[in-house]
Amino acid sequence: MTSGPEPPPAACPKLPKAFVRSSGAAIGRRPAGPKGSTTDTNTAERRQHHRYTLAIPAYLRPVPGEPVVPVRTTNLSLGGFICLTAAHLEIGWVMHVRVQLTPHDALDCQAQIVRVLEPPEPDPTHASLVAFRFMDLSDAKERQIAQALTFLGDDVDQSGVPQAYRSRPNAAR
């Protein structure tokens, strides 16, 4: 994994048109649930934590010892995050992730893939939206995320990039 401050992130990845309804909401194929389950559960009922639109760096390590996959989040909550990636990832995989919460503070933990939304029509980027759920977070790691969300969540530009990641004009004049 990388260490030290990260360069400013690019804007929050734009979703390919295949992922966006005319209303602006993301779409995609959800995996079929077990027989009798409801995969169409109301989003508010499923979601336990408020999501913040944040374009911050994250690093996935799907296979120990293999290269890290750098991604940008599209949103983050106390429960997990979503990113856009062309990497082949499957529902149920558990892996080490590093979410660079601020330029100087990273969250290292295990996360499980809970949803992979592939574009409903061919997309030249072959990118999928991948939703991760944080696993077995200690109270200290939950506080770390909560503090970062408080620090970053209210100060983002329209593309989701927090002030802490935006380059600053010459401060010393």
C-alpha positions in Angstrom: 0.0 0.0 0.0 1.1 3.6 -0.5 2.1 5.8 2.3 2.3 9.6 2.8 0.0 12.2 1.3 -1.9 11.4 -1.8 -2.0 13.8 -4.8 -5.3 15.6 -5.2 -8.0 13.3 -6.6 -9.6 13.9 -9.9 -13.2 14.7 -9.8 -15.6 12.1 -8.6 -15.7 9.6 -11.4 -18.6 10.4 -13.8 -20.9 7.5 -14.2 -21.1 6.2 -17.7 -24.5 7.1 -19.3 -25.4 3.4 -19.0 -25.5 3.8 -15.2 -27.7 6.9 -15.1 -31.5 7.1 -15.4 -33.0 10.3 -16.8 -33.7 11.3 -13.2 -30.0 11.1 -12.5 -30.3 8.0 -10.3 -27.8 5.2 -10.8 -29.1 2.0 -12.4 -27.6 -1.4 -13.1 -28.2 -5.1 -12.6 -28.4 -6.4 -9.1 -27.7 -10.0 -8.3 -30.7 -12.2 -7.8 -31.2 -12.9 -4.1 -32.1 -16.3 -2.6 -35.5 -17.6 -3.4 -38.1 -15.7 -1.4 -35.7 -12.8 -0.7 -36.5 -9.3 -1.7 -33.7 -7.6 -3.6 -36.0 -4.7 -4.2 -36.1 -3.7 -0.5 -36.6 0.0 0.0 -33.2 1.7 0.0 -33.9 3.6 3.2 -34.7 0.3 5.0 -31.5 -1.4 3.7 -29.2 1.5 4.5 -28.2 2.1 8.1 -25.8 5.0 7.6 -26.0 8.3 5.7 -23.9 8.3 2.5 -21.6 11.3 1.7 -20.7 12.0 -1.9 -16.9 11.9 -1.7 -14.3 11.4 -4.4 -11.4 10.2 -2.4 -8.6 7.7 -3.1 -9.0 4.1 -2.1 -6.8 1.0 -2.7 -8.1 -2.5 -3.1 -6.0 -5.7 -2.6 -8.3 -8.4 -4.0 -5.5 -11.1 -3.7 -2.8 -10.9 -1.0 0.6 -10.3 -2.5 -0.8 -9.1 -5.8 -0.8 -5.5 -7.0 -3.0 -3.0 -5.4 -6.0 -1.6 -7.4 -6.3 2.2 -7.0 -9.8 3.5 -7.2 -11.8 6.7 -6.3 -14.8 6.4 -4.1 -18.1 7.9 -5.3 -19.6 7.9 -1.8 -18.7 6.8 1.7 -20.6 6.0 4.9 -19.8 4.5 8.3 -20.9 1.2 6.8 -18.9 1.1 3.6 -18.2 2.8 0.2 -18.9 2.6 -3.5 -16.3 3.0 -6.2 -16.1 2.7 -10.0 -13.6 0.3 -11.3 -12.8 -1.8 -14.4 -11.2 -4.5 -12.2 -12.9 -7.9 -12.2 -14.5 -8.2 -8.7 -17.3 -10.5 -7.5 -20.0 -10.3 -4.9 -18.9 -11.9 -1.6 -15.2 -11.4 -2.0 -13.5 -10.1 1.1 -10.3 -8.1 0.8 -8.0 -5.6 2.4 -8.9 -2.0 1.5 -7.3 1.3 2.3 -9.5 4.4 2.1 -7.5 7.6 2.2 -9.9 9.5 4.4 -7.8 12.7 4.4 -4.4 13.4 2.8 -2.8 12.4 6.1 -5.2 9.7 7.5 -6.0 6.3 6.0 -8.4 3.7 7.1 -7.1 0.1 6.7 -9.6 -2.7 7.1 -11.3 -5.7 5.6 -14.3 -5.1 3.4 -16.7 -7.4 1.6 -18.2 -6.7 -1.9 -22.0 -6.6 -1.4 -23.1 -5.4 -4.9 -21.6 -5.1 -8.3 -23.6 -3.0 -10.8 -22.5 -3.6 -14.4 -23.7 -1.2 -17.0 -27.0 -2.4 -18.6 -25.6 -1.7 -22.0 -22.1 -2.1 -23.4 -19.7 0.4 -22.0 -16.2 1.0 -23.5 -14.6 1.5 -20.1 -15.9 -1.9 -18.8 -16.3 -0.2 -15.5 -18.7 -1.4 -12.8 -20.0 0.3 -9.6 -18.8 -1.8 -6.7 -20.3 -1.5 -3.2 -18.2 -2.5 -0.2 -19.3 -3.1 3.4 -16.7 -2.6 6.1 -16.2 -5.7 8.2 -15.6 -6.0 11.9 -14.6 -2.4 12.5 -13.3 -1.5 16.0 -14.9 1.4 17.8 -11.7 3.3 17.1 -12.0 2.8 13.4 -15.7 3.7 13.4 -14.7 7.0 15.2 -12.0 7.5 12.6 -14.5 7.3 9.8 -17.1 9.5 11.6 -14.5 12.2 12.3 -13.3 12.1 8.7 -16.9 12.4 7.4 -17.5 15.3 9.8 -14.3 17.0 8.5 -14.8 16.2 4.8 -18.5 15.7 4.3 -19.7 19.3 4.4 -16.9 20.8 2.4 -17.0 19.2 -1.0 -17.2 20.8 -4.5 -19.9 19.7 -7.0 -17.7 16.8 -8.1 -17.4 15.4 -4.6 -13.8 16.4 -4.0 -13.2 17.6 -0.4 -11.4 20.9 0.3 -8.6 18.9 2.0 -7.8 17.4 -1.4 -8.1 20.4 -3.6 -4.9 22.2 -4.4 -4.6 25.5 -2.7 -3.5 28.8 -4.3 -0.3 30.3 -3.0 -1.1 30.8 0.7 2.0 32.8 1.4 1.9 36.0 -0.5 
